[in-house]
Amino acid sequence: MTRTVLFVCLHGAAKSRLAAAMFNRVAPAGWRATSAGLAPQDEVSVYAVAVVAGTELEALLDRHPPRPVPGAPAATAISIDCDLPGAARWDLTHPQVDAAMCEELRERVEALARQVGDAGR
């Protein structure tokens, strides 16, 4: 059975997308990530697409239109710079979609992947 990490940001178009792609790159066995928005945008952010262009994350970035938060609970939910009841909240020091924000997300995502991986042992 696969367990899911749900990353949520306000529009589901950049921060949560990037976090999900980063998590899926390092996910422990039996885990995967997806993303959603509290008020989903119509399209993925051009800034998210640009910041991963030419990197290994480019192929992992979900390009489908942003989705609303699903009704079914995830094993773990992380809200990024927004409030989602029942989710752990990450307030980013670097809120602009750029290299600094990506580095901050990468560090947090890799720590989360280690944490859920260790919990499964």
C-alpha positions in Angstrom: 0.0 0.0 0.0 1.3 3.4 -0.9 1.1 6.2 1.6 0.6 9.8 0.4 2.1 13.1 1.4 -0.2 15.9 0.4 1.5 19.3 -0.1 -0.9 22.2 -0.1 -0.4 25.9 -0.9 -2.8 28.7 -1.6 -3.1 28.2 -5.4 -1.6 24.7 -5.8 0.4 26.0 -8.7 4.0 26.5 -7.4 5.2 25.8 -3.9 3.1 22.6 -3.3 4.0 21.4 -6.9 7.7 21.9 -6.3 7.6 20.2 -2.9 5.7 17.2 -4.3 8.2 16.9 -7.2 11.1 17.1 -4.7 9.6 14.5 -2.4 8.9 12.1 -5.2 12.6 12.4 -6.2 13.7 11.1 -2.8 10.6 9.3 -1.5 11.1 6.3 0.7 9.7 3.0 -0.5 5.9 3.0 -0.2 5.5 6.8 -0.3 4.5 9.3 -2.9 3.5 12.9 -2.9 0.8 15.0 -4.6 -0.2 18.6 -4.4 -3.3 20.7 -4.1 -4.5 24.3 -3.6 -6.9 25.9 -1.2 -8.1 28.2 -4.1 -6.6 26.4 -7.2 -5.3 28.5 -10.1 -6.2 27.5 -13.6 -2.6 26.5 -14.5 0.7 25.6 -13.1 2.8 28.7 -12.3 5.2 29.8 -15.0 7.7 30.5 -12.2 7.6 26.9 -11.0 8.2 25.7 -14.5 11.0 28.1 -15.0 12.8 27.4 -11.8 13.0 23.6 -12.6 13.8 24.0 -16.3 16.9 22.0 -17.1 17.0 20.2 -13.8 16.1 16.7 -12.8 12.9 18.1 -11.3 11.6 19.2 -14.6 10.3 15.7 -15.5 8.8 15.3 -12.0 6.8 18.5 -11.9 3.1 17.8 -12.4 1.9 19.9 -15.3 -1.9 19.2 -14.9 -4.1 22.0 -13.7 -4.0 22.6 -10.0 -6.5 20.6 -7.9 -8.5 21.4 -4.8 -7.7 19.7 -1.6 -9.2 16.2 -1.8 -11.8 15.0 0.7 -9.9 11.8 1.5 -7.2 12.3 4.1 -3.5 11.8 3.3 -1.1 9.9 5.5 0.7 13.2 6.0 -0.4 16.7 5.0 1.8 19.8 4.8 0.5 23.3 4.2 3.0 25.7 2.8 2.4 29.4 3.8 -1.3 28.7 4.3 -3.7 27.1 6.9 -5.2 23.7 6.4 -6.8 22.1 9.4 -4.9 19.0 10.5 -1.8 19.7 8.4 1.6 20.6 9.6 2.4 24.2 8.5 5.6 25.2 6.8 6.2 29.0 6.7 8.9 29.6 4.2 11.7 32.1 4.9 12.0 32.6 1.1 8.4 32.9 -0.2 9.3 34.0 -3.8 9.5 31.1 -6.3 13.2 31.2 -7.0 16.4 29.3 -6.3 16.5 30.2 -2.6 13.0 29.0 -2.1 13.7 25.8 -3.9 16.7 25.2 -1.7 14.6 25.8 1.4 11.9 23.4 0.2 14.5 20.8 -0.8 16.0 20.8 2.7 12.5 20.5 4.4 11.3 17.9 1.9 14.5 15.7 2.4 14.1 15.9 6.2 10.4 14.9 5.8 11.4 12.0 3.6 13.9 10.8 6.2 11.3 11.2 8.9 8.6 9.2 7.2 11.1 6.6 6.1 12.5 6.1 9.6 8.9 5.9 11.0 8.2 3.0 8.6 11.1 0.9 9.9 
